[in-house]
């Protein structure tokens, strides 16, 4: 059996991570690299995963076991470990490794209760040959002493030809009503008070959404439509037709959907979400500061939404052109070139 060039250890605890790992493997294979992927199983320890930071300790030790078992079967030239958590307990190994991460633990696991995680992260990232953050925002938050960073984002591409004439519609994607701020979004839409406009919310079942809003004490405003879950192609088609993508998330690790919205020509009206939210960093540089709310609350988001709908056609065209230029490093060919020119020569010399 030919020797493996790169062994990918995939924690894969979310759909987004599994998709990102699949895309990364495809990039390696297009570069002619022999790959082997290893998924991490939790076994009986999975019952302990009830909250943080315990989840992190279960996951890091499961990743360590998976890596050791894989090394008994393969002799890779290098290893890529997906997520900073999976790299925290990596043993000393004779081959170089890189760590892919959406956010460092010191950013999404702050506070004294996570001090041990922060120390383990510094050790794991310091021993690596490379870190591969998904965004510039994540790279900026890497701990001191971390290995050199090469930003390798998931590719972002337009899903079709955007419409020049847009419907008087805003679109939002809210798979998690708390983290993605469904209540902030509803309050923001009410505050925007736009006549003859509607906000279409995708990503979660309507009853779940209504239960969350009732518990949050936020009524459903006029023109607020809960569309449930739909196929990705249908969702992207609605973005291409909509004028605005509205984002009220309390936390974004990367923010794939808002980046896709920018690629499909929507104006991004967003709160200043926590996390390495790449689309937020980009939105602040696109020349329309009024589209970024000054605070993470409904009234502020309402102002940003209203500003997006009020933008003149000329300024909207300039915004879309600037967004496409900012997204150039996220295009599949650009990401592939980064992998081939900046990652592989330094990882498998």
N, C-alpha and C positions, 0 to 999 in steps of 0.2 A: 504494500500500500504506500503511495507517494506521501512524502512528509507534508504535513499541513503548514502553510505559511502563517496563518493567523487563526487562533482559537478565540471565538467570541463567547464570553460567559454572560448570559442574558438573564437578569433578574426578572424582567417581564411582568411586573406586578400590575401594570395598567395596559389598556389597549393601545394608548399612545406610545408607550415604550416598545411594545411588541411590533407595532408598525414601523417605528423608527429603526429598530434593530433589523427588521427585514429589509428596509431600504438601504441601510448601511452595508449589509451583506451583499446586496446586489451591486452596490458601488465597488466593493472590493473585487467581486467576481468579474465585473466589466474591466477592471484593471489587470485581469489575468492572475489574481491572487487565489491560491488554494485555501479554502476556508472550512472551518468546522464550527458549528454552533452548539452550545451546551445550555440547556435551560435549567433553571434552579427549582428543585422541588423542596417542599417544606416538611412533608411527612406529618408525624404526630405533633411536631412543634407548631404547626399551623394554628392549632387551637389557642396558642399563646398570643396570637396576633390580634389583640383587642384595642390597641392604642399605642401612641408614641410616648416615650422612646423605646418601649419593649419591642415593637414591631421591627425597629432598626436592628436590634441585637439578634433577633431571630433571623432576619433576612441576611445580615452580614455573615453569620456562621453557616447558614445554608449555602450561601455563595462560596464560602471557603471550602466546604465539603465537596460541592460540585466541581470546583476547580481542581482540587487534589485528585478526585476520581478521574477527571478528564485527562490529567497529566499522566496517569497510569496507563492510558490507552493511546495517547497521541504524543507526538514530540513536536509541538509547534515552534516556529521560529520566534513568534511573538504572541502576545495575548492582548485582547481588548476586553475590558470589563465595563459592562453597561450599568451605570449609576454609581454615584459616590458611595452609597451605602454598601453596595456589593464589594467595593474595594477596601473597606475599612479593616477587614480581618484577613486580607490576602497574606499568605505566608511568604517568606523569602523564597524566591524562585530564580532559576539561573537565566531565564530569558526576559527581555524587556516587556513592559506592558504599558498600555495607555488606558485612561479612564474617560468614558463618555458620561456627561452629566448635564442635566437641565438646570440644576441649581445646587450650589454647595450647601452642606448641612448648616454651616454657620449662618446661612441666610434663611433657610426654611425651617430650621430647628434652633431658633435663638434661645438665649437664656441660660442661667446657671444649671438647670436640671439636665441640659444637654452638653455640659462641658466635656464629659468623656467622649461623646460622639465627635466633638470638635477636635479633640486631641487625636483620636483614631483617624479622622479625615485628614488632618495635616500629615500624619505618618503615611497613610495610603497614597495620597497625592504627591507627597514628597519623594517617595520611592519610585514613582512612575517615571517613564521616559517622556511621556506627553500627557497632557490633559486635552480632552476634546469636548469643550463646552458647546452646547447647541446654539448659543447666542453670544453676542458681544456683552449683553447685560450680565450674563452669568460669568463670563470671563473676567469682568471687572470686579467681581466679588470673590474670586478665588482666594483662599487663605495664603498668608505669607509662606514662602518656601515650597509652594506647589510647583510641579513640573511645568515647563513651558506650555503655553496654550495655543492650539490651532482651532479656530471656530469652524465646526462642521455642522451646519444646520440641516434639518430635514428640508428637502427641496420644496419650493413653493412656486406654483405655476398657475397662470390664468386657466380657468376651466372652459373657456370658450370666448366668443367675441362679445365684449361688453356692449351694452346698449348706449347709444348717445343720449336718447331721450329716456329718462328714468321715471318710474312710478313714484308717486308720493307715498313711499313706503320705507320703513326702517326694518331691518332684520337683526335678530339676535340669536345666539346659540348658547343654551344654558343647560348643560348636562347634569350639573349639580346645583340645586337652587341656592344653597348656602354659600359655597365657595365662589360661585359665579354671580352672586348678588342679584337673584331674581327680584327680591324686594326693593333693592336699590334701583333696578331697571324699571319696575312698575312705578315707583315714586318719581323717577326721572321723567318717564313718559307723561305722567299726570302733570308734572311741573312744566313740561314743554308746551302743553296746551295748544297743540297744532290742529287747526281745523282741517277736516277732509283728509287726514293722514292716518295711517295705522302702523302699528309695530307688530311684526310677526315673530313669535318666539318659538324656536325649535329646540329639540334635544331632550325633552322630558315629557312624560305623559301629563295631560291637563289636570287630572285630579291630584296628582302629586304636587304640581305647581300651585294649585288653589289651596291645598292644605298648608303649604309653606307660607303663602301670603296671608292666610287667616291667622296662623300662629305669629307671624311678624306684625300683624295689625295693619297691613297695607291692603286697601281695596283694589280690585281690578279697575283700572281707569278705562275710559272710553277709547275705542280703537286699539285695544290691547288684545291680540289674538294668540291663543295658545295652540300651536299647530302640531304638537307632539313630535314623534321621531319619524323622519322620512329618509329615503335613500340619499346618499351623499350627492348624487347627480342632481336630484331635485332641489336640494338645499343650495347648491352652488348656482343653479339656474335662478333661484329667487334672489341671490346676492347680485347676480349680473343685472337684474331688473330693478333692484332697489337703489334708492339714493344714498341711504345711510346704513352703516353697520353700527349698532349701539352696544357698548360693552360696560357692564356695571360690576365686574368681578372684584371681589375682595383680594383674590390672589390668583396670579397666573404664572405657571412655571415656564411657559414658552409662549403660548398664545397662537396656535396654528390657525384657528378659524379667523381671527382678526387679520392675520397676514394674508390669508386666502381672500378675504374681503377686499383688501387693498389691491391684490392682484387682479380681482374681478371688477375693479373700478368703483367700489363703494367708498364713500367718505367715512372715516372712522371717528365717531364721537365716543369718547371713553373717559372713565374715571382714572385717577392715578393708582391703579391696582398695585398691591404688593407683589414681590417676586421679580424674577428676571424677565419681565414682560417685554419681549423684543418689539412688538408693534407699538407699545407706548413710547419706547425710546425713539422709534422711527417717527411716530406722530408728532413728537415735540420738535422734529427737524423739518417738517413738511411745509412750514410757512403759514400755518393757520392755527395759532395758539388757542383761539377761542373754542376749537373743537376738542381740546383736552380740558376736562373739568378741573378746577382748582382744588377740589376736595372729594373724598370718597363718600358721597352722600347724594340722595336723590335730587335735591334742588339744584346742586351744581351740575349733575349730569343733564338735567333738563335744559340748562342754559347751553350746554355743548350740543345737545341734539337740535335745539332751536337754531343755533348758529350754523349747523351743517345744512339744515333745510333752507336757511336764508342766504346761503352763499350764492353769489352770482354765477351764471354759467361759465363766464370767463375764468373766474377764480377756481371753480370746481374743475375745469379742464386742466388748469395749471397744477392743482393739487394732485390730480390723477397722474399727470406726467411725472411729477416729482416722486410719487409713490412707486411707479414702475422703475424709475432709475434707482431708487433706494433698494428695491427688491432684486436688483441685478445679481448680487452675490448669492441669492437664494435659488437662482434658476438651476435646473438639474445639471446643465453642462458646467456651470461655474462651480457647483459643489463637487462634481466629479473631478474637475481639475485640481481643486484643493486637496482632495484625497490622494490623487496621484502625485502631485508635485510637492506637497507639504507634509503629508502624513506618512505615506509608505516609505519614502527614502530615509526618514528618521526613525522609523519603527522596525523595518526589516532591511537593514543595511547589508 
